Amino acid sequence: MEQLSTQTQIDLLAAMLAIRAFENRISSVYPQQEMKTPVHLYTGQEACAAGVCANLEREDMIFSTHRNHGHYIAKGADLNAIAAELYGRTGGCTKGKGGSMHFVDTASGCMGTTAIVGGSIPLGAGAALALKMRKSSNISVSFFGDGAADEGVLQETLNFAALKKLPVLFVCENNFYATNSCVRARHAHGSIAARAQAFGIPAETADGNDAETVYRAARKAAAHIRAGNGPYFLELLTYRWKGHVGPDCDYEKGCRPKAELDEWMKRCPIELYAARLAARGVISQAGLDEMKKAAEARVDRAWSYALASPAPGPEDLLTDVYRAAGESA
Ligand SMILES: Cc1ncc(C[n+]2csc(CCOP(=O)(O)OP(=O)(O)O)c2C)c(N)n1
């Protein structure tokens, strides 16, 4: 198999390190209760966002869910603005009105995230329809979880996307849990990808903890879509390390077995990939340490920006809520 360029390998690792550093920072400061938004952490799933977004151009669009931070960081969203959003500050990407689950950064193609489970699925297809009607060469990506795959809207959207050959990539990050409900208690059939195949959409299931496997699968998918062949579906098998919401793990509450979490933590996507790059001679231990420091420094800068940003005042309550007459969208 052809080796990825050195730059691509480094970029994949750097994206995962940035996501991990951002999420770790949230975990460590969250107990201070300064951050009033709920947070759904992405820790453990970094290879999915990094591997998919490395194949996207800035003008390609992504749509995400309540577990959105990783997708936005990998797609190149303004880190300062998303950190400020977590604190509800005016410098936030929605001026502090959205919080963690409602990031928007259109300049980087991060079009929006929704806390309605399954909501990102039709949004991605709708954007793809617009791209197609405008004869754009860009594509759109819907990220969602295994729980969202249980919503009827997935089948409706798959049918429409296949019928209209929309330039949309569906990425289901199957982390085996929807809140506290395990996939084995919900699904009669093991494969989520098979649902897309039933509509004639090419689909594959891949190891979502292996950045290069995700990258190659997404590269194939993006090439298929950009060539005008219509939608593609990826099911990425992965695992979240934290509880459904907040910085704690949830095995203590009996939500899932600790042994299962331990097994997945042994397959940390970042450690796996860093070890592979070290074995290939692409990075040294010192190089890895430098990359980690650079990720921390980016997060430090984002936090300084966020905390220096003013909180909105009462006069901001009704701004940006409705579009004024004559104002463009
Ligand atoms: C339509 C709808 N139903 C239920 C909820 C409550 N809820 C929020 S997140 C979630 C689980 C989502 O699981 P999944 O799609 O697998 O994403 P994950 O949290 O694993 O990333 C549920 C049921 C909701 N927000 N929206």
The ligand as a MOL file (V3000), in Angstrom:
LIG
                    3D

  0  0  0     0  0            999 V3000
M  V30 BEGIN CTAB
M  V30 COUNTS 26 27 0 0 0
M  V30 BEGIN ATOM
M  V30 1 C -34.3330 13.8350 18.6060 0
M  V30 2 C -33.6170 13.6850 19.9270 0
M  V30 3 N -33.8600 12.6210 20.7020 0
M  V30 4 C -33.2040 12.4560 21.8680 0
M  V30 5 C -32.2860 13.3940 22.2880 0
M  V30 6 C -31.5130 13.1860 23.5970 0
M  V30 7 N -30.1350 12.7570 23.2720 0 CHG=1
M  V30 8 C -29.1200 13.6470 23.2120 0
M  V30 9 S -27.7040 12.9320 22.7420 0
M  V30 10 C -28.4040 11.4070 22.6270 0
M  V30 11 C -27.6100 10.1960 22.2340 0
M  V30 12 C -26.9600 10.3440 20.9060 0
M  V30 13 O -26.1800 9.2150 20.6350 0
M  V30 14 P -25.3410 9.1150 19.3200 0
M  V30 15 O -26.1230 9.6170 18.1680 0
M  V30 16 O -24.8220 7.7230 19.2220 0
M  V30 17 O -24.1510 10.1550 19.5430 0
M  V30 18 P -22.9800 10.1160 20.6200 0
M  V30 19 O -23.4990 10.8350 21.8430 0
M  V30 20 O -22.6250 8.7020 20.8720 0
M  V30 21 O -21.8640 10.8760 19.9810 0
M  V30 22 C -29.7570 11.4730 22.9480 0
M  V30 23 C -30.6750 10.3190 22.9480 0
M  V30 24 C -32.0760 14.5140 21.4540 0
M  V30 25 N -31.1760 15.4630 21.7760 0
M  V30 26 N -32.7080 14.6260 20.2720 0
M  V30 END ATOM
M  V30 BEGIN BOND
M  V30 1 1 1 2
M  V30 2 1 2 3
M  V30 3 2 2 26
M  V30 4 2 3 4
M  V30 5 1 4 5
M  V30 6 1 5 6
M  V30 7 2 5 24
M  V30 8 1 6 7
M  V30 9 2 7 8
M  V30 10 1 7 22
M  V30 11 1 8 9
M  V30 12 1 9 10
M  V30 13 1 10 11
M  V30 14 2 10 22
M  V30 15 1 11 12
M  V30 16 1 12 13
M  V30 17 1 13 14
M  V30 18 2 14 15
M  V30 19 1 14 16
M  V30 20 1 14 17
M  V30 21 1 17 18
M  V30 22 2 18 19
M  V30 23 1 18 20
M  V30 24 1 18 21
M  V30 25 1 22 23
M  V30 26 1 24 25
M  V30 27 1 24 26
M  V30 END BOND
M  V30 END CTAB
M  END
